[in-house]
Amino acid sequence: MIDFNHIAIAELIPHSGNMIFLDRIIAADETSLTAELVVRGDGLLGNDTTVPAWAGIEYMAQTVAAYAGLIAKQQGEAIRLGFLLGTRRYHSNVAEFSVGSLLTIRVEKIMQNTTLGVFDCCIQGVGVDVRSLLNVYQPPTDV
């Protein structure tokens, strides 16, 4: 895996501006990636005090995208658009995330072929434990 310490999240995912929720990558290897974010109160997904726990799906999806982007960058390929197909077994011990709280998001590849993937995901923070499986799709490069 390449050195992720000097790579901005914007270089790895097809998002820009306020749509980038991840702050930094803290670990990565061939099958997983761990990122951190501080929950924002900009009103995009919640209000100035809380963000609903369902926003964790987007946090997980962006972490999967960062994983795919890091792999692409390592292989000298362009960052490609991907799609969240759905989630399975989304369990959260909280109804919302407090603005300003630090969350750690870890995604681990369970299965991936050239277009489809399944990732085991979790979000953890003080008093926060969220888990889910994400199904993702990345169109082939020749389409």
Long-range contacts (C-beta under 8 A, 24 or more apart in sequence): 1-28, 1-29, 1-30, 1-70, 1-74, 2-70, 2-73, 2-74, 4-28, 4-70, 7-70, 7-73, 9-35, 9-62, 9-66, 11-69, 11-73, 11-79, 12-65, 12-66, 12-69, 12-70, 12-73, 12-79, 13-62, 13-65, 13-66, 13-69, 13-79, 14-65, 14-79, 14-80, 14-81, 14-82, 15-62, 15-65, 18-42, 18-44, 19-44, 20-62, 21-45, 21-58, 21-59, 21-62, 22-59, 22-62, 22-63, 22-66, 22-105, 25-66, 25-70, 26-104, 28-67, 28-70, 31-108, 31-109, 32-67, 32-106, 32-107, 32-108, 32-109, 33-63, 33-64, 33-66, 33-67, 33-70, 33-106, 33-107, 34-63, 34-104, 34-105, 34-106, 34-107, 35-62, 35-63, 35-66, 35-104, 35-105, 36-102, 36-103, 36-104, 36-105, 37-102, 37-103, 37-105, 38-100, 38-101, 38-102, 38-103, 39-97, 39-98, 39-99, 39-100, 39-101, 39-103, 40-99, 41-99, 41-100, 46-96, 46-97, 46-99, 48-99, 49-98, 49-99, 50-96, 50-97, 50-98, 50-99, 51-96, 51-97, 51-99, 52-95, 52-96, 52-97, 53-92, 53-94, 53-95, 53-96, 53-97, 53-130, 54-90, 55-97, 56-90, 56-92, 56-97, 56-123, 56-130, 56-132, 57-84, 57-87, 57-90, 57-132, 57-134, 59-103, 59-105, 59-123, 60-87, 60-105, 60-107, 60-119, 60-121, 60-123, 60-132, 60-134, 61-134, 61-136, 63-105, 63-106, 63-107, 63-121, 64-107, 64-117, 64-119, 64-121, 64-134, 64-136, 67-107, 67-109, 67-119, 68-138, 77-141, 80-138, 80-139, 80-141, 81-138, 81-139, 82-136, 82-137, 82-138, 83-136, 83-137, 83-138, 83-139, 84-134, 84-135, 84-136, 85-116, 85-135, 85-136, 85-137, 86-134, 86-135, 87-132, 87-133, 87-134, 87-135, 88-132, 88-133, 88-135, 89-131, 89-132, 89-133, 90-130, 90-131, 90-132, 91-130, 91-131, 91-132, 92-128, 92-129, 92-130, 93-127, 93-128, 93-129, 93-130, 94-127, 94-128, 94-130, 97-125, 97-128, 101-125, 101-126, 101-128, 102-126, 103-128, 107-134, 114-140, 115-139, 115-140
